[in-house]
């Protein structure tokens, strides 16, 4: 399972979209932007973004030219300011600083419920996470892989229901 952006047009792979959730800007409850109402996406650039590698479409949402940014800093793809290997570590950093992260609400459900994290509202359509199954085309999946696919599809329905409830409560 992964973001489908990089491979969805590659004929070598087969893909199945499972998750197309909006990614919300998340911060700690005491963050300067928390509770401010609608925030201009340009204001988000004043705070470091923490997380893993993200597709370039997120940079464009923030009004950043990924190619220009990469050339200025000597690297390839758009990178977050605080590059973290796991989302658990990202949450710890966000809770202890003025950094922001992008996440589907279901990933920060416990923190939202506890009131330790908040959603920053931009008043604009949010970038979406397009994740799903990726496997080599023209190949038969093993019985274990088929069982995994069936379980992923079953979990998808539950996650969609939970995500809808969270969006109604916290998404604005």
Secondary structure, 3 states (H helix, E strand, C coil): CEECCCCCCCCCEEEEEEEEEECEEEEECCCCCCCCCECCHHHHCCCCEEECCCCHHHHHHCCCCHHHHHHHHCCCCCCCCEECCCHHHHHHHHHCCCCEEEECHHHHHHHHHHCCEEEEECCCCCCEEEEEEEEECCCCCCHHHHHHHHHHHHHHHHHHHHHHHHHHHHHC
